[in-house]
């Protein structure tokens, strides 16, 4: 696996081997300029992640959502029937709780 190198300023630097691997995995064919821009953007992302890692989250509880979360599900309860009996009451012909229709084939 390719590794992330550090530059002279101690910042993470993505090397060509890492970029080759990213291009293969993402099925990309980048030009030289695109590759340079992607490397710079990925370095910014890694710098941001490092900044986030500096935060003390020891006493912070994990969140499902930033808003208070409660279970919105309810028990399934039958409130009324399907109305089959009322529906079939006007049918000209019925059999076994189903409409009877002429054969159409």
C-alpha positions in Angstrom: 0.0 0.0 0.0 1.3 3.5 -0.8 2.1 5.8 2.0 1.6 9.5 2.7 4.9 11.4 2.9 5.6 14.5 5.0 7.0 17.6 3.3 9.6 20.0 4.9 7.0 21.9 6.8 5.7 18.7 8.5 2.5 18.7 6.4 1.3 15.5 4.8 2.2 15.2 1.2 0.7 12.8 -1.2 3.3 11.2 -3.4 3.1 10.0 -7.0 2.7 6.3 -5.9 -0.4 7.2 -3.8 -1.8 9.3 -6.6 -1.3 6.4 -9.0 -3.2 4.1 -6.7 -6.0 6.7 -6.3 -6.3 7.0 -10.1 -6.5 3.2 -10.5 -9.1 2.8 -7.7 -11.2 5.7 -9.0 -10.7 4.6 -12.6 -9.4 8.1 -13.5 -7.1 9.2 -16.3 -5.9 12.6 -15.1 -3.8 15.0 -17.1 -0.7 16.5 -15.4 -2.5 19.6 -14.4 -5.6 17.7 -13.1 -3.3 15.4 -11.2 -1.4 18.3 -9.5 -4.7 20.0 -8.6 -6.2 16.7 -7.2 -3.0 16.1 -5.1 -3.2 19.7 -3.7 -6.9 19.2 -2.9 -6.3 15.9 -1.2 -3.5 17.4 0.9 -5.9 20.2 2.0 -8.4 17.5 3.0 -5.8 15.6 5.0 -4.7 18.9 6.7 -8.3 19.5 7.7 -8.7 16.0 9.1 -5.5 16.5 11.1 -7.0 19.7 12.4 -10.1 17.9 13.5 -8.0 15.2 15.2 -6.6 17.9 17.5 -10.0 18.4 19.1 -10.6 16.8 22.5 -13.7 14.6 22.0 -13.1 12.4 25.0 -16.2 13.5 26.9 -18.4 14.0 23.8 -21.2 11.4 23.3 -21.7 10.2 19.7 -24.7 11.7 17.9 -27.2 10.1 15.5 -28.2 13.6 14.4 -27.4 17.2 15.4 -31.1 17.6 16.4 -32.5 15.6 19.3 -33.5 12.1 18.0 -36.5 10.1 19.2 -37.9 7.0 17.7 -40.8 7.9 15.5 -42.0 4.4 14.8 -45.3 3.2 16.2 -46.9 -0.2 16.7 -48.9 -1.5 13.7 -52.6 -1.5 14.7 -55.6 -2.3 12.5 -57.9 0.7 12.6 -60.4 -0.5 10.0 -60.9 -3.5 7.7 -60.0 -3.6 4.0 -63.6 -2.9 2.9 -63.8 -6.1 0.8 -67.3 -7.0 2.0 -68.7 -3.6 1.2 -66.9 -3.5 -2.2 -68.3 -6.9 -3.2 -71.8 -6.1 -2.0 -72.6 -4.5 -5.4 -70.8 -7.0 -7.6 -73.1 -8.8 -10.1 -71.2 -12.1 -9.5 -68.7 -13.1 -6.8 -67.0 -16.2 -5.7 -64.8 -16.8 -2.7 -64.6 -13.2 -1.8 -63.5 -12.2 -5.4 -65.2 -10.6 -8.4 -66.2 -13.0 -11.1 -65.7 -11.7 -14.7 -66.2 -13.3 -18.1 -63.3 -15.1 -19.6 -61.3 -12.7 -21.9 -58.9 -15.0 -23.7 
